[in-house]
Amino acid sequence: MINILYEDNHLLVVEKPINVPVQKDSSNDEDLLSILKKYLKEKYHKPGNVYLGLVHRLDRPVGGVMVFAKTSKAASRLSQQVVDRTLKKTYMAVVRDNIKDKGTFTDKLLKDSKKNMVRVDDDGKEAKLSYQRLDYKDNLSLVKINLETGRPHQIRVQFASRGYPLLGDQKYGKDMPKIPIALFAKRLEFKHPVTKEKMSFELPLPNRYPFNLFNNIKSEKN
């Protein structure tokens, strides 16, 4: 069952499980959007198709907090917040090596759809993030990431291209342990599309390796 964090007439905020695609893909595995539509259909005994708007995405291997829109008006307004960069996404990741304590990465990223790979390329779209290292242990750094743009594979590529691949990332790292990618969508902030109230949702770090190496870390650390 999906962990429902918040629900009203306009929004549905949930915790996306790892290894579940956000929407249907070539694997034909059950996807989060379909699961949530089924949940709404059964909960409210809705006939016919159920509307649920996809506002932003997470890569299939990545878990964490996501917001969906239950009306087209809410979807439009939340999507505009994504464009305006007022919908704020905070991630936690574990990367290899002792990265410096904070920094900002700005790159041009280009996606090769055939290979489902992204690379740094002058012909790509601007990608920007800032990060802060919260802890270092066993040659691994725990970093908090504020994402300013939402490009495909952005966090994974921007760190890997600088020699700090995310632990478990088989696509962009070498000699990785076969574990889920150490990337987690921890916090989401936005304005309610109707009431304009500022809303924020935050999840605890996953209780799995390598995040559990850093259990003493407080997410509020700035």
N, C-alpha and C positions, 0 to 999 in steps of 0.2 A: 504494500500500500504506500502511496506517495504521502510524504509528510507535508500537510497543508499548514502554512504559517499564518495566512490571513486570507479572508474572503469577505467581500461585500457584493453589492449589486453590480459593481463596475470592474473589480479586480480579483485576481486569484494569484496569491504569492505562495510559491512552493519550494521545496528542496529537491532539486534534480539529482537523481541517483547517478553514480558513475556508470559508464558503459551502456547508457540508454540514449539513443539519438533523440534530439529535440523534436524532429519531424521525420516523416517517413523517408527512407533513403533506399539505395539499391540493395541493402541487406535484407529488407522486408522484416526486420526485427520490430517488435512492438516499440512504438515511439511515445515520448512524453505527451505530445499534443493529443494523440488519439486516446491515451489513457485518461487524460484530464477531461476530454469531451465525454467520454463514457461515464466518468464520475459525476459530471454535471447532469447528464441525461438521466442517470439513475436517481440521483439525489432529489432532483426537482421534477421527476416524471415528465420530462420534456418530450413531446412528439417530434418526429423529423430530425433534421440536422441541428446540431448545437453550434453556436458561434463561439469561437475562442481565438482571439487575435494574438499572433506571435510578434512580440515587440523587439526582442533581442535574442541572442543565441549563446549557447555554450557548446564547445567541442564535445563530441560523444564521450571521450574518456574523462571529461571534467564534470565534477559535481558541484552543487552549491545552490545559492538562492537565485530564483528567477521570478519575474512578474509576467503575467498574462492578462490580456484585456477581455472582459466579458461582453463588451459592446464595441461597435465600430467607432463610436465617438471617443471612448476611452483609448482605443488602439491608436487612433489618429493623434490624440494629444500626447500620449506616452511616446509614440514614435518621434514626434517633434522634439520632445525632451532629449531623446537619443541624438537627434541631429544637432540640437543646440548644446549638447554636452552638459546638460543640467541633470541628467540621470547619471548618478555617480556609482561606479562599480569598484569595489575593493576586493582584491584577491590575495590569497596567501599561497606562496610557492616555496619549495625546497630546491635549491640549485646546488650544483657541484662547485666546490672550491670556496675560498674565503673572499667573497665579493666586498668591495668597499662599502662603507656604512650607508651611503645614500647616493642617489643619482637620478638623472633624467635621460631617457633614450628617445631619440628622434630619428626615424628612418623612413625610406620609401620602400614599401613592400609590394611585391608582385606575386599573384597566385597563378600557378600552373594547374588548371582545373583537371587536365587529363591525369596528372600524377597526384593530385590533391596535395601539392607541396607549395610552400611559400618561401620566397627568398628576398633578400635585400637587393633592390634594383632601382636605378634612377628613373625607370619608366613606371614605377609603382605608385601607390597612394600613400599619403603621409600617415605615419603611425607614431603615436607618442604615448609614453607612460613615464611615471616617476615611481621610485621604489625606496624603501628603507629596510636595511638589514636589522632584524630584531635579535638574532642569536646566531652563533656558529658552534657546530659540534660535529665531530667525526668527519671533518673535511666537507661538511654540508652547511649551507647558509639558509636560514629561514628569512624570507623577505615578504614584506607587505607591499602590495602594488596598487597604485591608483591609476586606473586605465583612463586615458583621455580620449582615445579613439578606439573603435571596436573592429579592428581588421581580423580576418581569419588567421588563426594560429599566431596572433600577434605576440603575445607574451612568450610563447615557446621559441619563436624565431628571434625575437630581439635579444633574449638572454643567450640563446645558443650561439648566435652570430658573434657574441663577444667572449665566448669561451666559458659560459656559465649555463650549460644545458640543465633543464629541469630533470630531476631524478625520475627515472622510469620512462622518459620520452624516447621511445625506440626510433621515431621518425627523424628527430633532429639531434639526437645525442648518440654517442658511440659507447659500446660495452656497458649497456645499461642493465640493471637488474629487471627481471620481468615482473614488475609491479605496476599498479595504476599510476599514471602521471601524477607527480606531486604538485598539483595545481587545484585550488579550491576557491570557488566564488563565495567569499565570506560575508560580504556586506553589500546592500543595495539601498540607495537613497534616491527619492524622487518626490515630486509634488503630486498629490492625488489629482487625477485628471478632472474631477468634478468639484470637490470641496476645496482644492488648492492647499490642503493641509500637507505639511512636510512629513513624509513617512520614511522610516528606516527599518531595515530588517537585517539581523546579524545571526550567524550560526557559529557554534563552537568549532574549533578545529577537529577534523576527523580523528577518531581514535584508531589510527592505523599507521604503519610505517610509511614514510619517515616522519610524519607529523607528530607522532607520539613521542619522538625524541625531545620535543620542545614543549612538553605539557606545562612547564612552569611559566610560559609566556602569557602575559595578559594582552588581549587583543586591543585594549584601549591605549597601549603604549604608543606614544607619538614621537 
